[in-house]
Amino acid sequence: MNNKKVLIVEDDADVRLGYRILLQANHYDTVLAADAIGAISEASKQPLDLIVLDLGLPAGDGFVVLEKLQVNPQLSMIPVIVVSGRDLHANKERALKAGASAFVQKPWNDDELLALISQLVTRPGDLVSRVPNTEGS
Amino acid sequence: MNGKPVQVLLVEDSAGDVSLIRAMLKSEGPASFELTHMVFMGEAEVHLAKGGVDVVLLDMGLPDAHGLESLRRARAAAPGVPLIVMTGLEDEALAAEAMAEGAQDYMIKGQIESHALPRALRHAIERQRMQTETNLFWKNQAQFKEEFLSHVSHELRSPLTAIKQFTSILAGGLAGELNKEQREYLQIVLKNIGQLQSMIDDLLEVPRLKTGKLTIELERVSVANAVTDCCNTFQGSARAKGVTLSYDLPAELPPAHADPTRLRQILIILLDNAIKFTPSGGSVKIQAQVLPQDPSFLLLEISDTGCGMSPEMTGRVFERLYQASGSAPASRKGLGLGLFICKELVTLQGGQISVKSQLDLGSTFSFMLPVFSLSNSIAPLFHNGRWPADSVALVMVKTCFLDASKESQEEGSQQVRSLVERCLMPNLDVLLPKMSYGAEGERFFVAAFANEKGASILVNRIRDQFKRLLQPKQTGLTLSVSYTMLQPFPADAGASAEERVTSMSSHLEQSIQSQSLSEASFHE
């Protein structure tokens, strides 16, 4: 099996379980973390293809996690989807600036989330051949 | 008001009046009032700006400021300081106007009684203090409301997320096969989750509309696409209710100058309402056309054969929190925010919304949106009757995103847009609204009054700024900038300014359209 591995950072145990069921049914391996510290320690332990990150976490919120990921050259390469119930307008831009690849509002639509995940787990190497050389001289 | 004396600034050019007022205040004792006197508005402004004045006594006929102007200047210099204006007997009407503009009181010269003046000054200070407190209270209330709603909707979303997640897991068969009935029931649960979700979204939208924090981005939008998309979305729920949903669009419907997301939001609210209030066997229809009375607007109408409304209700239906009372037995009420949001969104996009309805026969909601016009965008270039020579360049900025996520693409194109805007010369170049030509990447177009040399300078400036500011390697964003010269078109001496704008916009339109087929005509 060569499944892509997704780290889920979510403090709500029910929601965490829901993610696991959905992602496993769609052939992703999942690693779970319930807070910021767990998130960084899991991310450092193993190679990951994607992180799904909640913003409201105990002991340091999702922005703290984004910050910690950004300062580590290896971890900063992992795409992050921020999934939050917080106000989209107030948080989306901030999350994207902090290094997230996408912001998804809770509750999400499964099909859209899965499509986004499958786009983002495509490793940069897979894309290179499709990048047109359009930058002017 | 014990302790420190009240600091009074008297702005008055008549020496007699000054000594009269000085005497009146002196009789109150030295500890009560301290008077500073100035003759000119100019010096009073400087003094007020320094602070420390408790109340201003202002003559409305100063050597360097007359009438309401002196009041406005004083208020601008010290917005929170109470003002009493002094006028002559024949000017009482002016004094009333001054009150309407924020003066706390007025006094008629020659009729000021010595015991009334100190009282008027103290009243003015006290009233101003109460006003400031009240304003602050309302401001805090509004802020509290927004924070509260934001908090509540976040807290409501968390459990709703888990509910939706597990319902979807069950409905998707991830926890075992379902029979037909079970699947149907879970669809009903999901539908209701959707309703709850949009109510939570509405709760947040309203304070944002009130505080002007909601953003509208106008671009060229195909109304026909929006209408057909939204109809397709609702086709299922209409059919399930036994309601016929149809649309009627003319073959050639011009695009609107609107925000595509907000246009959809409006259509969704109106369609959802129409289907909700129409019984089985009824119909809902959307029509769009150019407004017959004014071709610069599009008219969209959503009509239903539902329960309709009384005249009293039609008058109030766009109010916030207004709800239909008892007329729709079968349906659940919402929060009473949808039509309010609709009205605000239509207004923000430069349109108007109205409703016609007859009880038991149905309702028609109509709204107008401006037709997209390149002419409107480039018209500012022709201000003061200026007509550029025959050289106009069309600059194309094409972006390509390595990052596949839609969010960061939007973010990226926003950055590119503002970067391009910074490179433009005011009155010579104009960034055209988004027009959605071409499928891959984003394209921005600039109409520039420039010859070949000018155009290539602009192109280089955009490239330089891009490399310097957006760090293309990191953001995964690439950019190509090119230009084409428009066919020279003669500045026909007989043509009106309007005709020239129209002629130039159709030139631009043609170039933009043809470039989506072939980019050969563009120079790097």
Interface residues (C-beta under 8 A of the other chain):
Chain A: D12 D14 V15 G18 Y19 I21 L22 A25 G56 P79 G85 R86 D87 H89 A90 K92 E93 L96 S101 A102 F103 K106 P107 W108 D110 L116 Q119 L120 T122 L127 V131 P132 N133 T134 E135 G136 S137
Chain B: S150 S153 H154 E155 R157 S158 L160 T161 A162 I163 K164 Q165 F166 S168 I169 G172 L174 A175 I193 Q197 L204 R208 K213 T215 K398 C400 L402 D403 A404 S405 K406 E407 S408 E411 V459 R463 P472 T478 L479 S480 V481 S482 E524
